[in-house]
Amino acid sequence: MKILYASFELAPFTKVGGLADVMGSLPKYIEDENTQIAIFTPLIGSIDKNKYNIQEIENSQLRMRFGWAEYIFTLKMCKLPDTDINVFFIDNPKFFSCFNCVYPSGIDSWYEQERFITFSQCVLEYARRLNFKPDIIHCNDWHTAMIPVWLKTSYKNDEFFKNTKTVFSIHNLAYQGKYFPEILDFAGINRDEVYHQYGLEHYGMLVWMKGAINYSDKIIAVSPNYAKEILTYDYGEGMDWTLRNNEYKLKGILNGIDYKIFNPETDKLIKYNYNSSNIENKEKCKQDVMKDFWLEYKKDRPLIAMISRLVEQKGIDLLKAVENELRNLNADIIILGTGEKRYEDFFVWMSYNSNNVRARIEYSNDLCNKIYAGADMFLMPSKFEPCGLSQLISLKYGTIPIVRATGGLEDTINAYPNQDADGFKFYNYNAHEMLGTIQFAIDAYHNKKEWNALIQNAMKKDFSWSKSALEYKKIYKELKGQQ
């Protein structure tokens, strides 16, 4: 079986959110002697070509016409680190390599559409050029939502893709690729064929996410609970009717994490390694990370952490609503992340106007792991959360999650107090309910017997990809059997 993965993010080369981690890990657990894998991603300018030995493929120049213009693309490749899986980088100086970030801010919306459309069609054309005839194309979020649309329309009589089936993963339904229908002319798709309510039309606009939901052969939501939530008005982001109409092909599969990367016993990014049988070094990690945030270490005072995109989805408004209470907590709070300026400014202000809150407005992979290892608690007050990987990582590091029970957070955390508890939950999107749960966790922290039991439960949880990968393999085989 041949499987092609198309993703605009791919760890370790590029990363904005959980999509990169999923695409950088899942293929490793799918590959076997009967499966051939190719991963396609754009060559963003920040990717270190020397570090990963990325080489251009000879005679890979591809001329493609979009709209009224012709563009030239080239193809580069390397191996996914520690695997024999081929990663193909589509390069074009206008759309991809001119940027040092995956999703540049402030760019024109039409141009943003062009970036994703050109990448997605080049995936199909380079698959043909490489003679990689995929049984399955696994697409991710709206950046590659055009692929299932093309295969059911412009490419429907193409002999090369005759037996190709598509899987479409929804990592975050909130981002849908909404635009004016004129963009179809740039994409070379017949408007009459797709611009209707069972295609891409949505209240007078074109929505690529809707097209992928309608035209793909299987839809994956990244947790079982999120698969249920997005069928409702409250969480469906306007797509609930379309999803209910396609519910027969929707399945929720929980994301996993790669314990070869996230493991406090072997992690080279932390100063002191530890495991569930010997957690004394975790306190040393705490002292170490507090120096990075200019906080004084005090024994028996908990450290609460957040690593997050600073956007509304992540529940930042709840923190703003109880800022005075947070500044007077008997705990220290550290925040790492970037996002909307209003939230960045809020955390900078908190850092200068409190004794216990410190924020670093940046993203640092090295610092992330130090935080996971050094914090006592990990806060995720999300408005919605398709799966969430941070709580899975923090469990492995014995850092107890405090989460709002939504999406994958509800699926993965057992709330204290019970025998199998590994975290704390609150249920309503309410600032004072969140604050009460934080205080409840702080109280539990001071009961060392109870807290150590929480740590043991957390570190023994298994959210490895090996379990989730079996479900993906089953879906791929079922779709191949339909050919």
C-alpha positions in Angstrom: 0.0 0.0 0.0 1.2 3.5 -0.9 0.2 6.4 1.4 0.9 10.0 0.7 0.7 12.6 3.5 0.2 16.2 2.6 0.7 18.8 5.3 1.7 22.5 5.5 3.6 21.8 8.8 5.9 19.0 9.6 8.1 18.5 12.7 11.0 18.8 13.1 11.3 21.0 10.0 8.4 23.4 10.6 6.1 23.7 13.5 3.2 26.1 14.6 0.9 23.7 16.4 0.0 20.1 17.0 -0.4 19.4 13.3 3.4 19.4 12.8 3.9 16.9 15.7 1.2 14.6 14.4 2.6 14.6 10.8 6.1 14.2 12.1 5.2 11.1 14.2 2.2 9.2 12.8 4.0 8.1 9.6 6.7 6.4 11.6 4.1 4.1 13.2 2.3 3.4 9.9 5.4 2.4 7.9 6.1 -1.3 7.7 7.3 -3.8 5.1 4.0 -3.6 3.2 3.6 0.1 3.3 5.4 2.8 1.3 5.1 6.4 2.5 5.8 9.8 1.0 5.3 13.1 2.9 4.9 16.4 1.0 5.3 19.8 2.7 6.4 23.3 1.5 10.0 24.4 1.7 9.6 27.3 4.1 12.7 29.6 4.2 13.5 28.9 7.8 14.2 25.2 7.2 17.8 24.4 7.7 18.7 22.5 4.5 22.2 21.7 5.6 21.1 20.3 9.0 18.7 17.9 7.4 20.7 17.3 4.2 17.9 18.4 2.0 18.9 18.0 -1.7 17.2 19.1 -4.9 15.9 16.3 -7.1 17.4 16.5 -10.6 15.1 17.6 -13.4 12.3 18.3 -10.9 11.3 21.7 -12.4 7.5 21.8 -12.7 5.6 24.5 -14.7 2.1 25.0 -13.5 -0.6 27.4 -14.7 -2.8 29.0 -12.1 -5.2 31.7 -13.3 -3.6 33.7 -16.0 0.0 33.1 -14.9 2.6 30.3 -15.1 4.7 29.4 -12.1 7.8 27.2 -11.7 8.3 24.8 -8.8 11.1 22.6 -7.9 11.3 19.5 -5.6 13.8 18.8 -2.8 13.9 15.8 -0.5 15.5 14.2 2.6 14.6 11.5 5.0 12.4 12.0 8.0 14.9 11.9 10.9 15.5 8.4 12.3 13.4 6.8 9.5 13.7 5.7 5.9 10.6 7.8 5.0 11.0 10.2 2.1 10.0 13.8 2.8 9.5 15.9 -0.4 9.7 19.7 -0.1 7.9 21.8 -2.8 9.8 24.9 -3.4 8.8 28.2 -5.0 10.3 31.6 -4.0 7.0 33.5 -4.4 4.8 31.2 -2.2 7.0 29.3 0.2 10.8 29.9 0.6 10.4 33.7 0.8 9.0 33.3 4.3 10.7 32.3 7.5 7.4 31.3 9.1 4.7 28.9 8.0 1.8 31.3 8.2 3.0 34.9 7.8 0.7 37.5 9.3 -0.6 40.5 7.5 -0.5 39.0 4.0 -3.3 39.5 1.5 -6.1 36.9 1.7 -6.0 36.2 -2.0 -2.3 35.5 -1.8 -2.9 33.2 1.2 -5.3 31.2 -0.9 -2.7 31.0 -3.7 -0.1 29.6 -1.4 -2.3 26.6 -0.3 -3.8 26.0 -3.7 -0.5 25.9 -5.5 1.0 23.6 -2.9 -1.9 21.2 -3.0 -2.0 20.8 -6.8 1.7 20.5 -6.9 1.4 17.5 -4.5 -0.8 15.7 -7.0 1.4 16.6 -10.0 4.7 15.7 -8.2 3.2 12.3 -7.2 2.6 11.7 -10.9 6.1 12.9 -11.8 7.6 10.6 -9.2 5.3 7.8 -10.3 4.1 7.4 -6.7 0.6 6.2 -7.3 -1.1 6.6 -3.9 -3.7 4.2 -2.6 -4.4 6.8 0.1 -3.8 10.6 0.2 -4.1 11.8 3.8 -4.8 15.6 3.9 -4.7 17.8 6.9 -6.8 20.9 7.6 -8.0 23.5 5.0 -4.4 24.1 3.7 -4.8 20.8 1.7 -8.6 20.6 1.5 -8.4 21.3 -2.2 -7.0 17.8 -2.9 -10.2 15.8 -2.2 -12.1 18.4 -4.3 -9.8 18.0 -7.3 -9.8 14.2 -7.1 -13.6 14.2 -7.3 -13.8 16.9 -10.1 -10.9 17.9 -12.3 -9.0 14.6 -11.8 -12.0 12.2 -11.7 -11.2 10.7 -15.0 -7.4 10.7 -14.5 -6.2 7.1 -14.9 -3.2 7.8 -12.5 -5.5 8.6 -9.5 -8.3 6.2 -10.5 -8.0 4.1 -7.3 -6.8 6.8 -4.9 -8.9 7.4 -1.8 -8.7 10.4 0.4 -8.6 10.8 4.2 -9.1 14.3 5.6 -8.0 15.1 9.2 -9.7 18.0 11.0 -7.1 19.3 13.5 -9.0 22.5 14.1 -12.5 23.2 12.6 -12.3 26.9 13.4 -9.9 27.5 10.4 -11.8 26.8 7.2 -10.4 28.7 4.3 -13.4 30.9 3.6 -13.1 33.1 0.5 -14.9 34.5 -2.5 -15.8 31.9 -5.2 -13.6 33.8 -7.8 -10.7 31.9 -6.3 -12.0 28.8 -8.2 -10.8 30.4 -11.4 -7.2 30.5 -10.0 -7.5 26.9 -8.9 -8.8 25.8 -12.3 -12.0 24.2 -10.9 -15.3 24.5 -12.8 -17.5 26.7 -10.6 -20.7 25.1 -11.7 -19.4 21.7 -10.7 -18.6 22.5 -7.0 -20.3 25.8 -6.0 -23.4 24.4 -4.3 -24.5 23.4 -0.8 -23.2 19.9 -1.2 -19.9 21.1 -2.5 -18.0 24.2 -1.4 -20.7 26.9 -1.2 -21.6 28.1 2.3 -23.9 31.1 2.7 -22.6 32.9 -0.5 -18.9 32.1 0.2 -16.6 29.4 -0.8 -15.3 27.2 2.1 -12.5 24.7 1.3 -13.0 22.9 4.6 -16.6 22.2 3.6 -15.4 20.9 0.3 -13.0 18.4 1.9 -15.8 17.2 4.2 -18.1 16.6 1.3 -15.6 15.1 -1.2 -13.2 13.1 1.0 -13.7 9.4 1.5 -13.0 9.5 5.3 -13.0 12.3 7.8 -10.9 12.0 11.0 -11.3 14.2 14.0 -8.3 14.2 16.3 -10.2 12.9 19.4 -13.4 10.9 19.9 -15.0 13.6 22.0 -14.2 16.3 19.4 -15.8 14.1 16.8 -19.0 14.3 18.8 -18.7 18.0 19.6 -18.3 19.2 16.1 -21.7 17.7 15.1 -23.3 20.2 17.4 -24.2 23.9 16.9 -22.0 25.1 19.7 -18.8 23.5 18.4 -19.6 23.0 14.7 -18.3 26.4 13.6 -21.1 26.6 11.1 -20.1 23.1 9.6 -22.3 21.1 11.9 -25.1 20.5 9.3 -22.5 19.5 6.7 -20.7 17.2 9.2 -24.0 15.6 10.3 -24.7 15.0 6.6 -21.4 13.2 6.4 -21.4 11.6 9.8 -21.2 8.1 8.3 -17.6 8.7 7.3 -16.5 10.6 10.4 -14.4 9.0 13.1 -12.6 10.3 16.1 -9.0 9.0 16.7 -7.0 10.4 19.6 -3.6 11.8 18.7 -0.6 10.3 20.3 2.8 11.5 21.2 6.3 10.1 20.4 7.9 9.0 23.6 11.2 8.8 21.9 11.1 12.6 21.8 9.1 13.4 24.9 10.5 11.3 27.8 12.1 12.8 30.9 14.3 9.8 31.3 16.1 10.4 28.0 15.3 14.0 27.1 18.6 15.8 26.2 16.9 19.2 26.4 16.5 19.1 30.2 19.4 19.4 32.7 18.3 16.6 35.1 16.7 13.4 33.8 14.2 11.4 35.9 11.5 8.7 35.7 8.5 7.6 37.7 10.7 5.5 40.0 13.0 8.4 40.8 11.4 11.8 40.6 13.7 13.7 42.9 15.4 15.3 39.9 12.1 16.9 38.9 12.5 19.4 41.7 16.0 20.3 40.3 14.4 20.8 36.9 11.9 23.2 38.6 14.7 25.3 40.1 16.5 25.4 36.7 13.5 26.6 34.7 12.5 29.2 37.3 15.9 30.9 36.6 14.9 31.2 32.9 11.8 33.1 34.1 13.5 35.3 36.7 11.6 33.8 39.6 12.9 32.9 43.0 12.6 29.3 43.9 10.7 28.6 47.1 10.4 25.1 48.5 6.8 23.7 48.7 5.4 26.5 46.5 3.9 25.1 43.3 4.9 26.2 39.8 2.0 26.4 37.2 2.9 26.6 33.5 1.2 27.4 30.2 2.8 26.8 26.8 0.3 28.0 24.2 -0.6 30.0 21.2 -2.0 33.2 22.7 -5.4 33.2 21.0 -9.0 33.2 22.2 -9.4 29.5 21.7 -6.9 28.8 24.5 -8.9 30.5 27.2 -6.7 33.5 27.7 -9.8 35.6 28.4 -10.5 33.5 31.5 -7.1 34.5 32.9 -7.7 38.2 32.1 -11.0 38.0 34.1 -9.2 36.9 37.3 -5.9 38.7 36.9 -5.9 40.1 40.4 -6.6 36.7 42.0 -3.8 35.1 39.9 -1.3 37.7 41.1 -2.2 36.9 44.7 -2.1 33.1 44.4 0.2 31.1 46.6 1.9 29.8 43.5 4.2 31.0 40.6 2.9 31.1 37.0 5.0 30.9 33.9 3.8 31.4 30.3 5.5 30.7 27.0 3.9 31.6 23.7 3.1 34.1 21.0 -0.2 35.1 19.4 -2.6 38.0 19.3 -1.0 41.3 20.4 -3.7 42.0 23.0 -2.9 38.8 24.8 0.9 39.2 24.4 0.6 42.7 25.9 -1.6 41.4 28.8 1.1 38.9 29.8 3.9 41.4 29.5 1.9 43.7 31.7 1.3 40.9 34.2 5.1 40.1 34.2 5.9 43.7 35.2 3.1 44.1 37.7 3.2 40.9 39.8 5.7 39.0 41.9 4.6 35.6 40.7 3.7 35.8 37.0 6.3 35.7 34.3 5.8 35.4 30.5 8.2 35.0 27.6 6.6 36.1 24.3 8.4 33.7 22.1 8.5 30.0 21.0 11.4 27.9 22.0 11.4 24.1 21.6 14.3 23.8 24.1 12.5 25.9 26.7 9.2 23.9 26.2 10.8 20.7 27.4 12.4 22.5 30.4 8.9 23.8 31.3 7.3 20.4 31.0 10.0 18.9 33.3 10.1 21.7 35.8 6.5 22.8 36.3 4.3 21.1 38.9 1.0 21.8 37.1 0.1 22.6 33.5 -2.9 24.9 32.8 -5.1 24.4 29.7 -8.3 26.4 30.1 -9.3 26.0 26.5 -12.6 27.3 25.0 -12.4 24.3 22.7 -9.5 21.8 22.2 -9.7 19.3 19.3 -7.2 17.0 21.0 -4.4 18.8 22.7 -0.9 17.4 22.9 0.5 19.5 25.8 -1.5 17.7 28.4 -0.2 14.3 27.0 3.3 15.6 27.2 2.9 17.0 30.7 1.5 13.7 31.9 4.7 11.9 30.8 6.8 14.5 32.6 4.7 14.2 35.9 3.4 17.7 35.5 -0.3 17.6 36.5 -2.7 19.1 34.0 -5.5 21.5 35.0 -7.9 21.5 32.0 -11.3 22.5 30.9 -13.2 19.3 30.0 -13.6 19.8 26.3 -12.5 17.9 23.2 -9.5 15.7 23.7 -8.9 17.2 27.2 -12.1 15.4 28.3 -10.9 12.2 26.7 -7.4 12.1 28.2 -7.6 13.4 31.8 -9.0 11.6 34.8 -10.1 14.2 37.3 -9.0 14.2 41.0 -10.1 12.9 43.4 -10.4 9.3 42.3 -8.1 6.3 42.4 -6.9 6.7 38.8 -6.8 10.5 38.9 -4.0 12.2 36.9 -5.2 15.8 36.7 -7.9 18.4 37.5 -10.9 19.4 35.4 -13.5 22.2 35.3 -16.5 22.0 33.0 -18.0 25.4 32.3 -16.1 28.2 30.4 -16.1 30.3 33.5 -13.1 32.2 35.0 -14.0 31.6 38.6 -14.7 27.9 38.1 -11.2 27.8 36.6 -9.8 29.7 39.5 -11.5 27.4 42.0 -10.0 24.4 40.2 -6.5 25.9 40.3 -6.9 26.5 44.1 -8.1 23.0 44.5 -5.0 21.7 42.8 -2.8 23.9 45.0 -4.4 22.5 48.1 -3.8 18.9 46.8 -0.2 19.8 46.0 0.4 20.3 49.8 -0.8 16.8 50.5 2.4 15.1 49.4 1.0 11.5 49.6 -1.9 12.5 47.3 0.3 14.5 45.0 2.9 11.8 44.5 0.0 9.4 43.6 -1.1 11.8 41.0 2.4 12.0 39.6 2.7 8.2 39.4 -0.7 7.8 37.7 0.3 10.6 35.2 3.6 9.2 34.2 2.3 5.6 33.7 -0.4 6.7 31.2 0.3 5.5 27.7 -0.7 7.8 24.8 1.9 6.5 22.4 1.2 6.5 18.6 1.4 2.7 18.5 -2.2 2.5 19.7 -3.7 5.2 17.5 -1.7 4.0 14.5 -3.6 0.7 14.5 -6.9 2.6 14.0 -5.4 4.6 11.1 -4.1 1.4 9.5 -7.5 -0.2 9.7 -9.1 2.8 8.0 -6.4 2.8 5.2 -6.9 -0.9 4.6 -10.7 -0.5 4.5 -10.5 2.3 1.9 -8.0 0.3 -0.2 -10.4 -2.6 -0.1 -13.1 -0.3 -1.7 -11.0 0.3 -4.8 
